[in-house]
Amino acid sequence: MAKHLLSLDMPNTLNTCILRVVDTSTYDPSMTPGSLTLEVLAPGYTNATAYYPASPGFNLSLTACDLGLQTTNCTTVRNSIPDGVYAIKYSVAPNEYVYVEYNHLRITAALAKIQTILCCLDVPNCEPVQPLKDKMRELNLLQTMLEAAKAKVEYCHNPKQGMDIYNYVMSRLTKLSCNCGCETC
């Protein structure tokens, strides 16, 4: 008996106002999936927000209003969506049996901070000299640590350790940003 193989992808984005969720499932061609349900639980919240995609293969760009994190001015203002661990569940009928669940570590604010620091640095069109070279090495290390944080959350199923790494990276990025003169601290 063939069956649906459900799968989602939550790609990194630099848009702080969007959480992307893409359906990468393989559906059994002999049966049309019904009752598509996507549930997203934002970090620090106790109730998930449910969505009912119209069809398989969806590519959603969820806003703070969609997630219930913003309740006013939804037609005129887009608030940022916080970084952190999101619990995401996708199911089709029969929903209690056919589902997948993910922990997704959103790192958009950290990635945006890295871009801001890169813009602020005076990078030459040749190999940089010290101390610029040291700052660039540190940025590279912090980017790798962000990937490690995502791996801890999404593959190793250790959200606490992933968030500890993320928080450490953010503190180092803030310090680096201040030392580079990218922000007033």
C-alpha positions as CSV (number, residue, x, y, z in Angstrom):
1,M,0.0,0.0,0.0
2,A,1.4,3.4,-1.0
3,K,1.2,6.3,1.3
4,H,2.0,10.0,1.5
5,L,5.5,10.9,2.7
6,L,5.1,14.3,4.4
7,S,8.0,16.7,4.5
8,L,8.4,20.4,5.1
9,D,11.3,22.8,4.6
10,M,11.7,26.1,6.5
11,P,14.4,27.9,4.6
12,N,16.5,30.6,6.2
13,T,15.6,34.1,5.1
14,L,16.9,37.6,5.8
15,N,13.3,39.0,5.8
16,T,12.6,39.5,9.5
17,C,8.9,39.8,8.9
18,I,8.4,36.4,7.2
19,L,8.6,32.8,8.3
20,R,8.6,30.6,5.2
21,V,7.2,27.1,5.2
22,V,7.4,25.0,2.0
23,D,5.7,21.7,1.5
24,T,8.3,19.2,0.1
25,S,6.1,16.2,0.6
26,T,5.7,13.3,-1.9
27,Y,2.0,12.4,-2.2
28,D,0.6,9.0,-3.2
29,P,-0.9,9.7,-6.7
30,S,-3.7,7.2,-6.1
31,M,-5.2,9.2,-3.3
32,T,-5.9,12.9,-2.9
33,P,-4.7,14.3,0.4
34,G,-7.5,15.9,2.4
35,S,-7.7,18.0,5.6
36,L,-4.3,19.6,5.1
37,T,-3.4,21.2,8.5
38,L,-0.3,23.2,9.4
39,E,0.3,24.1,13.0
40,V,3.0,26.6,14.1
41,L,3.9,27.2,17.7
42,A,6.1,30.3,18.2
43,P,8.7,30.4,20.9
44,G,7.4,31.4,24.3
45,Y,3.8,30.6,23.3
46,T,1.6,27.8,24.5
47,N,-1.0,27.6,21.7
48,A,-0.2,26.8,18.1
49,T,-1.8,28.7,15.2
50,A,-3.4,26.5,12.7
51,Y,-3.5,27.0,8.9
52,Y,-5.4,25.0,6.3
53,P,-3.4,25.2,3.0
54,A,-5.7,25.0,0.0
55,S,-3.6,22.4,-1.8
56,P,-0.4,20.3,-1.5
57,G,2.9,21.8,-2.6
58,F,2.2,25.0,-0.7
59,N,4.8,27.7,-0.2
60,L,3.7,29.9,2.7
61,S,5.2,33.2,3.8
62,L,3.7,33.7,7.3
63,T,3.7,37.1,9.0
64,A,3.5,38.0,12.6
65,C,-0.2,38.6,12.1
66,D,-0.6,35.1,10.6
67,L,1.2,33.6,13.6
68,G,-0.9,35.6,16.1
69,L,2.1,37.5,17.3
70,Q,0.8,40.8,16.0
71,T,-2.9,41.7,16.5
72,T,-3.1,45.3,15.3
73,N,-2.4,47.2,12.1
74,C,-2.0,44.0,10.2
75,T,-2.9,45.6,6.9
76,T,-0.4,48.5,7.2
77,V,2.5,47.3,9.4
78,R,4.6,44.2,9.5
79,N,6.3,43.4,12.8
80,S,9.4,41.3,13.0
81,I,9.0,37.7,13.9
82,P,11.3,36.6,16.7
83,D,14.2,34.2,16.4
84,G,13.9,31.0,18.4
85,V,12.6,27.5,18.3
86,Y,9.3,27.0,16.4
87,A,7.4,23.7,16.7
88,I,5.8,23.0,13.4
89,K,3.4,20.1,12.6
90,Y,1.9,19.2,9.3
91,S,-0.8,16.6,8.8
92,V,-3.3,15.3,6.2
93,A,-6.3,13.0,6.7
94,P,-6.4,11.0,8.8
95,N,-4.6,13.8,10.7
96,E,-4.0,11.9,13.9
97,Y,-2.0,9.2,12.0
98,V,-0.4,11.0,9.0
99,Y,1.8,13.9,10.2
100,V,5.3,15.2,10.6
101,E,6.6,17.4,13.4
102,Y,9.7,19.6,13.3
103,N,11.6,21.9,15.6
104,H,12.8,24.8,13.5
105,L,15.4,27.3,14.8
106,R,14.8,30.6,13.2
107,I,18.1,32.6,12.9
108,T,17.0,35.5,10.8
109,A,17.9,38.3,13.3
110,A,21.4,36.8,13.7
111,L,21.9,36.5,9.9
112,A,20.7,40.1,9.5
113,K,23.2,41.3,12.1
114,I,26.0,39.5,10.3
115,Q,25.0,41.3,7.1
116,T,25.0,44.6,8.9
117,I,28.5,44.0,10.3
118,L,29.8,42.9,6.9
119,C,28.4,46.2,5.4
120,C,30.1,48.2,8.2
121,L,33.5,46.6,7.7
122,D,35.9,48.3,5.3
123,V,36.8,45.2,3.3
124,P,39.4,45.8,0.6
125,N,39.4,44.2,-2.8
126,C,42.5,42.2,-1.7
127,E,43.5,40.1,1.3
128,P,42.7,42.1,4.4
129,V,45.2,42.8,7.1
130,Q,44.9,42.5,10.8
131,P,42.7,43.4,12.8
132,L,40.1,43.2,10.0
133,K,41.2,39.7,9.2
134,D,40.5,38.7,12.8
135,K,37.0,40.2,12.7
136,M,36.2,38.3,9.5
137,R,37.5,35.1,11.0
138,E,35.3,35.7,14.1
139,L,32.3,36.3,11.8
140,N,33.0,33.0,10.0
141,L,33.2,31.2,13.3
142,L,29.9,32.7,14.5
143,Q,28.2,31.7,11.3
144,T,29.4,28.2,11.7
145,M,28.2,28.2,15.3
146,L,24.8,29.4,14.1
147,E,24.7,26.3,11.8
148,A,25.7,24.2,14.8
149,A,22.8,25.7,16.8
150,K,20.3,24.8,14.0
151,A,21.7,21.3,13.9
152,K,21.3,20.8,17.6
153,V,17.7,21.9,17.4
154,E,16.6,20.4,14.1
155,Y,18.6,17.2,13.8
156,C,19.9,16.4,17.3
157,H,16.6,17.2,18.9
158,N,18.2,19.3,21.6
159,P,16.5,22.7,21.5
160,K,18.0,23.9,24.8
161,Q,21.6,23.4,23.7
162,G,20.8,25.0,20.3
163,M,19.3,28.0,22.0
164,D,22.3,28.3,24.3
165,I,24.6,28.3,21.3
166,Y,22.3,30.8,19.5
167,N,22.3,33.2,22.5
168,Y,26.1,33.0,22.8
169,V,26.4,33.8,19.1
170,M,24.1,36.8,19.4
171,S,26.0,38.2,22.4
172,R,29.3,37.9,20.4
173,L,27.7,39.5,17.4
174,T,26.5,42.4,19.5
175,K,30.0,42.8,20.9
176,L,31.6,42.6,17.5
177,S,29.0,45.1,16.1
178,C,29.8,47.5,18.9
179,N,33.6,47.1,18.4
180,C,33.3,47.7,14.7
181,G,31.2,50.9,15.2
182,C,28.2,49.3,13.4
183,E,25.9,50.3,16.2
184,T,25.9,52.5,19.2
185,C,26.4,50.5,22.4
